[in-house]
Amino acid sequence: MEVTFERTGERRYATVITLPGRGPRRMDPAPGYDENIPHDLVHYLAEAELGLTSGVYGRAAAGGGGFVQTDATPGDPRRRAREQRRLKKREASLARADRGDMARSEYFAGLCDIVWRRRAGAETPEWAAREPVPPEDLPTVDRILSHLDELAPLWRDLPVGGALTFTWPDTTVNVVR
């Protein structure tokens, strides 16, 4: 599965997933735009680094997630409604099978986002200034932060229409300007 983080405007981005043999699915606008690093990219790196299979991107790879088909579902409105029901049912099934991956993804994405911002001198919420990283999480956080350090300048330099693309769960990036 390809995962693309596309800068769609001055302060907007989209997350696009493309499964082999299927049309792209998008979340546009995606949540948590930031000029340094978008929120969904932090999730991607955390899930890839941790090997999570039931987080946002593992679910998307299994046919779930909150991504919308970009090429209109062929046929009449009833067919599109059936497709939406099928997707909703698939997501519910994936959520039931989740072994805590989604919670781990949220935890590490949030933690790494804050720690990276602190280290980079970027603005953080008031409460985040006093939150220490639990010692048992330091090795994982350090690995994710090294990816963020590498990708933040690439994201900042993207023009509108530019994108960072990954092949799930690899953290190697392809930059499209």
N, C-alpha and C positions, 0 to 999 in steps of 0.2 A: 504494500500500500504506500502510495506517495502522500506526503503531508506537506502542504505549502502554506506559508505565512506570507500573505500578499498585502503590501501597503496600498490601500485603495483610495486614500485621501490624505490631506495634511495631518489629520488626527484620527484616522480610521484604518482598520485592517480587517482582512478576512482570513479565515482558516479554511483551507480546501483539502478534502481528502479524496483520493482516487484509488479505488480498488481495481485490481486487474480485471479487464473485461467489462467494466461498468463505467458509467458516466461519473463525472465529478460531483461531489456533494459539498456544500458550503455552509459556513456560519458567517453571515455578513450582515451587519457588522459583528465582529467577534468581541467578546468582553475584555476589558482591561487594557485598552490601548495605552502605550507608553512610548515616548520617543527613544528610550534606552533599550527596552526589551518588552515585548508584549506578553501579557499574562499566559496566553495559551502556549507560547513557546517555552515558558518556564515549566508548564505542565508536561509538555512533550519531553523535555530533557530529563525531568525527574522520573517520569514513567519509563523512559528508555534506559536510564542509568540503573534504575531499581529492577528492571525486568518485569514490570507490572503488566499483566495480561487482561485485567478487568478494570483498568482506569479509563480515562476518556478515549485514548487512542487504541488501546486493546479492544474496547467495545466497538469502536468505529471499524477496526479491522475485521471484527466478527459480524459486521452488518448493522450495528446499532449506532447509538450516539445521536446528538441533536443536530446533525448536519442535514441540510435539505438538498435534494436532487436539483442540479442546476439546469439540466435539459428537462423540459416539461415531461411529466409522465405521459406517454402516449395514450390516446383514447379520450373517452368522455370523462366528465367530472366524477362519475361513480367509480371509474377505474382508479382515478387519482386518490379518491377517498379510501378505497380498498388498500392501496399501496401505503397510505398513511397509517391505517389501522394495523397493517402487517408490520410496519416499522415500529410502531408503538408496542405491539405484542413482543417483537424481538428484543426491544430495549428492556421491557419488563423481565423477560427471561434472563437476559444478561445481568440485570441488576440482582436478581435472586441468586445467581451463581457467583456473585462478587464475594471474594474471600477477604474483604477489607482493603482491596487495592484502591478503590476510589477514595477512601478515607486517607490512605497513605499518600496518594497522589496530592490531595488537597493539603495535607500537612506539610509535605516536603516542598511543594510549589510555593506555598505561603511563606514558609520559613526561609527558603533560599532566595525568594524575591526580596524579603526584608534584609537579610544578611548581605546580599549583593549590593543593594541600595546604600546600606550603611557604609560598606567598604568603598563604594564608588563616590561617596559624598552626595548622593542624591537624596531627595526629600523622602522621609518615612513618616508614618503616623506617630503621634506622640507616644502611645503605649509601646511601640516597637523599639524605641530607643533603649529600653531597659530589659528587653527579653534576651536572655543568654541562649546560646545553642547548647542543648543537652550534650554532654560529652560522648555519649554512645552514638549520636547522630553526626558528629564532626567529620568522620571519613566520607560518609555519603554526601554531606553538604559540600565538602571541599571538592569532590569530583564534579558535582553539578555546577558549582561556582566557576570551575575552570572552563566549562563549556560556555557559561554565560559571559565570562571574560572574553572568550574568542568571538562569540556571536554578536555581542552588543555593538561593537563598531560597525559590523557588517549591516545590522539592522538600521542603525542611525544614518548610514550613508546611502540607504536605498531611496531612489526617487519614487514618487507615486507611480504605481504600476510595476515596481520592482518586487522581487519575492525571494524568500529563502525556502528551498525545497529539501526534504529529507525522505529517505526510504525507511519506513517503520521496521524495526526499532533502532536503526542506525543513527548515530549523531553526526555523521559526515554531512556537510551542507553543500548544496549546489546553489550558487547565487545567480539570480536572473535580474539584470538591471534594465 
